[in-house]
């Protein structure tokens, strides 16, 4: 699949979810509708869905010193920066050596700007790649973090050693405004640690992945990819997310990612009282009886989004929920 120069909303599959490990996840077995695509020059850098992964590919060299990007960025949702969060993803980065220049992939945290044209007014990236300066005889592989101010990047930290294939964890401490990256979650030793206090005070941020290229690079495929994206904990906000009751816990997730009772798009967790689901069908009050109390709860919430009274998890209390109560009237066995 070729990526055009105009961002496109991908709406080809539901979001794959592993509720045991991730609040929101994508294993890239197919395109899901939580990402939008952007490519500054698709003849230079593309994102391609192949072999159940998100691949970065450079069909031709970029002889301009300005970086060219292709990125998949969250569509309709952001990560809540006012609370702690953690994400992980697997990457493989082993491109052929550039004739001259830099090529690699990066995790993107876009705090201010626009994902539809990769306007990086304020952003933080964590990436890995290969650099070759044959004029001066320099060649190295690296991992690095960068801060972006008005579409100009400034090197934050760099390590000239990297694993070709690794699972990378990125987590955020909202109280200290620090972001961390390492191959172990919450392992501070050897982690990339960036203080984002002076970068931006945004309460929300888009997240995504991107491939980049500067200089003359060969064509390659299956030499750089990401897989198994996972939001381990944290809240997502935006038009495609809402409150989801998973037992007695409420999380803000995309509707397709809700393994539980979805209260409706745009419904905040603050409006929901989540309880462990009753083992008695139709028991809205969770007292092991389906009776007048449950009927009154359904009627009181009629037409609304409700975490506890939506019997069929449709996102709305209506006649179908009333029928469930009437059908199972009486004591539970």
C-alpha positions in Angstrom: 0.0 0.0 0.0 1.5 3.3 -1.0 1.1 6.3 1.3 0.0 9.5 -0.4 1.1 13.0 0.5 -2.3 13.7 1.9 -3.2 12.2 5.3 -5.9 9.5 5.2 -8.1 8.1 7.9 -7.7 4.3 8.0 -11.0 2.6 8.7 -10.5 -1.0 7.6 -10.6 -3.0 10.8 -11.5 -2.9 14.4 -8.8 -2.4 17.1 -7.3 -5.6 18.3 -7.3 -5.8 22.1 -5.7 -7.9 24.7 -7.5 -6.9 27.9 -5.2 -9.0 30.1 -2.2 -6.8 29.2 -3.3 -3.6 27.5 -5.9 -1.0 27.8 -5.5 -0.2 24.1 -3.4 -2.3 21.7 -2.8 -2.9 18.0 -0.8 -5.8 16.7 -1.1 -4.5 13.1 -2.6 -7.7 11.8 -4.7 -5.3 9.7 -5.2 -1.5 9.5 -7.3 -0.2 12.3 -9.3 3.0 12.5 -7.4 4.6 15.4 -4.5 5.8 13.1 -4.2 8.4 10.4 -1.4 8.3 7.9 0.9 11.1 6.7 3.8 11.2 4.3 5.7 14.3 3.4 7.0 12.7 0.2 5.8 9.1 -0.5 8.5 8.7 -3.1 11.1 9.1 -0.4 9.5 7.5 2.8 6.4 5.3 3.2 4.6 3.3 5.8 3.5 0.0 4.5 1.3 -2.7 6.1 3.0 -6.0 5.3 3.6 -9.3 7.2 1.3 -8.2 9.9 3.6 -5.3 10.9 3.9 -1.5 10.2 6.9 -1.2 7.9 8.9 1.9 7.0 10.3 1.9 3.5 12.4 4.3 1.5 11.9 3.8 -2.2 14.4 6.6 -3.2 17.1 8.8 -1.7 16.4 12.1 -0.1 19.2 14.4 -1.2 17.7 17.4 0.6 19.1 17.9 4.2 15.5 18.4 5.4 14.1 15.1 6.9 11.2 13.4 5.1 8.6 11.6 7.2 5.9 9.0 7.0 3.9 8.6 10.2 0.9 6.8 11.7 -0.6 9.1 14.4 -3.5 8.6 16.7 -6.8 9.5 15.0 -9.6 10.9 17.1 -7.9 10.2 20.4 -5.0 11.4 22.5 -3.2 10.3 25.7 -4.0 12.2 28.8 -0.9 14.0 30.0 -2.3 15.0 33.4 -2.0 11.4 34.5 0.7 8.8 34.5 0.8 6.5 31.5 2.9 3.8 30.0 3.2 2.3 26.5 5.2 -0.4 24.8 6.0 -1.5 21.3 8.3 -3.8 19.5 10.7 -2.5 16.9 13.1 -3.9 14.4 15.6 -1.5 12.9 18.3 -2.9 10.6 18.3 -0.9 7.4 21.0 -1.1 4.8 23.8 1.4 5.3 22.9 4.7 3.7 25.3 5.9 0.9 25.2 9.2 2.8 22.8 10.3 5.5 20.5 9.1 8.2 17.5 6.7 8.2 15.5 5.2 11.1 12.1 5.0 12.9 10.8 6.8 16.0 8.0 6.9 18.5 6.2 10.3 18.4 4.6 12.2 21.2 3.0 15.2 19.6 2.1 17.8 22.2 1.3 20.8 20.1 0.8 21.0 16.3 -1.2 18.8 13.9 -0.9 15.1 13.1 -2.5 15.6 9.6 0.5 17.4 8.3 3.1 16.5 11.0 3.3 20.1 12.2 5.7 19.4 15.1 5.4 22.7 17.0 6.1 20.9 20.3 7.0 17.2 20.3 9.2 14.5 21.7 10.5 11.6 19.7 12.4 8.4 20.7 14.1 6.7 17.7 16.8 4.5 16.4 18.6 4.4 13.1 21.8 4.2 11.1 24.0 7.2 10.1 26.7 7.2 7.5 29.0 10.1 6.6 31.3 8.7 4.0 33.0 12.0 3.4 34.5 12.0 6.9 34.4 8.2 7.3 31.9 8.2 10.1 29.4 5.3 10.5 27.3 4.4 13.5 24.0 2.9 14.7 22.2 4.8 17.5 19.2 5.3 19.8 18.3 8.9 20.5 15.6 11.2 21.9 14.9 14.6 20.5 12.8 17.6 21.5 11.0 19.5 18.7 10.4 23.2 18.7 8.6 24.7 15.7 9.5 21.8 13.5 13.2 21.9 14.3 14.7 19.1 16.3 17.3 19.4 19.0 19.2 16.4 20.2 18.3 15.5 23.7 20.2 12.3 24.4 22.0 9.8 22.2 23.5 6.3 22.7 25.7 4.8 19.9 24.7 1.3 20.9 21.3 -0.3 20.1 19.7 -3.6 19.7 18.4 -4.4 16.2 15.2 -5.8 17.6 13.8 -4.9 21.0 10.6 -4.1 23.0 10.7 -0.5 24.0 8.8 0.9 27.0 7.9 4.5 27.3 6.3 5.9 30.4 5.3 9.3 31.7 5.4 10.7 35.3 2.9 13.5 35.4 4.0 14.8 38.8 7.6 15.4 37.6 6.8 16.0 33.9 9.4 13.5 33.0 9.3 10.9 30.2 11.3 7.7 30.2 12.3 5.1 27.6 14.0 1.8 28.3 13.8 -1.9 27.4 12.3 -2.6 30.8 9.2 -0.9 32.3 10.0 1.4 35.2 13.7 0.5 35.1 15.4 3.9 35.5 19.0 2.6 35.1 20.2 3.1 31.5 16.8 4.8 30.6 16.5 7.8 28.4 15.0 10.5 30.8 13.7 13.8 29.5 12.1 16.6 31.4 9.3 18.1 29.3 8.5 21.0 31.7 9.9 23.6 29.4 8.8 21.9 26.2 5.0 22.1 26.6 2.2 22.3 29.2 -0.3 20.5 27.0 -2.8 18.4 28.9 -3.2 15.9 25.9 -0.9 14.6 23.2 -1.2 12.5 20.0 1.0 9.4 19.8 2.3 7.5 16.9 5.2 6.0 14.9 7.2 7.3 12.0 9.9 6.6 9.6 12.4 9.3 8.6 15.2 9.7 6.0 17.9 12.3 5.3 20.3 11.9 2.5 20.9 9.1 0.0 19.5 5.8 1.1 18.9 2.5 -0.8 15.4 1.1 -1.2 14.5 -1.3 1.6 11.5 -3.3 2.9 11.1 -5.4 6.0 14.3 -3.9 7.4 12.4 -1.4 9.7 9.1 -2.1 11.4 7.0 -1.7 14.6 4.6 -4.2 16.1 2.5 -4.9 19.2 1.6 -1.4 20.3 0.2 -1.4 23.8 -1.1 1.3 26.2 -0.4 -0.5 29.4 -2.1 2.1 31.6 -3.3 5.6 31.4 -6.4 7.4 30.0 -7.2 8.2 26.4 -9.3 11.2 25.5 -11.1 12.3 22.3 -14.1 11.8 20.1 -13.6 8.1 19.6 -13.2 7.2 23.3 -15.5 7.0 26.2 -15.9 5.5 29.7 -15.6 1.7 29.8 -16.3 -0.3 32.9 -14.1 -3.3 33.2 -15.4 -4.8 36.4 -15.3 -2.1 39.0 -12.6 -0.2 37.1 -13.4 2.6 34.7 -10.9 3.5 31.9 -11.2 5.9 28.9 -10.6 3.9 25.8 -11.7 3.7 22.2 -15.1 1.9 21.9 -13.6 -1.0 20.0 -11.1 -1.5 22.8 -13.7 -1.8 25.6 -13.9 -5.3 27.0 -16.7 -4.7 29.4 -19.6 -2.2 29.4 -19.1 0.9 27.2 -21.0 4.0 28.5 -20.9 5.9 25.2 -18.6 8.2 23.2 -17.4 11.2 25.1 -18.7 10.0 28.4 -16.1 10.6 31.1 -15.3 8.1 33.8 -16.3 10.8 36.4 -19.9 10.2 35.4 -19.7 6.5 35.9 -19.9 4.3 39.0 -18.5 1.0 37.9 -19.3 -2.2 39.9 -18.3 -5.8 39.4 -21.0 -7.2 37.1 -23.7 -9.3 38.7 -23.8 -13.0 38.0 -27.6 -12.5 37.7 -28.7 -11.3 34.3 -30.9 -8.3 34.5 -29.8 -7.4 38.0 -28.9 -3.7 37.8 -28.8 -3.3 41.6 -26.4 -6.2 42.0 -28.5 -7.7 44.9 -29.1 -11.1 43.3 -32.7 -10.3 42.6 -34.4 -8.9 39.4 -37.3 -6.9 40.7 -38.9 -3.5 41.0 -35.6 -1.9 42.1 -34.0 -2.9 38.8 -37.0 -1.8 36.9 -36.8 1.7 38.5 -33.1 1.9 37.8 -33.6 1.2 34.1 -36.5 3.7 33.8 -34.5 6.4 35.7 -31.6 6.0 33.3 -33.8 5.8 30.2 -32.3 7.2 27.0 -28.9 7.9 28.7 -25.5 6.4 28.6 -25.0 4.4 31.8 -22.1 2.2 33.0 -24.3 0.0 35.3 -27.8 0.0 33.8 -26.9 -0.8 30.2 -27.7 -4.5 30.2 -26.7 -5.2 26.6 -23.6 -2.9 26.6 -25.1 -1.0 23.6 -24.1 2.4 25.0 -27.6 3.5 25.8 -30.4 2.4 28.2 -33.5 1.6 26.1 -36.3 -0.9 25.5 -33.8 -3.8 25.0 -32.5 -3.3 28.5 -36.0 -3.2 29.9 -36.9 -6.5 28.1 -33.8 -8.1 29.7 -35.1 -7.1 33.1 -38.6 -8.4 32.5 -37.3 -11.7 30.9 -35.2 -12.5 34.0 -37.7 -11.3 36.7 -37.3 -13.0 40.0 -34.6 -14.4 42.3 -31.4 -15.6 40.9 -30.6 -19.3 41.3 
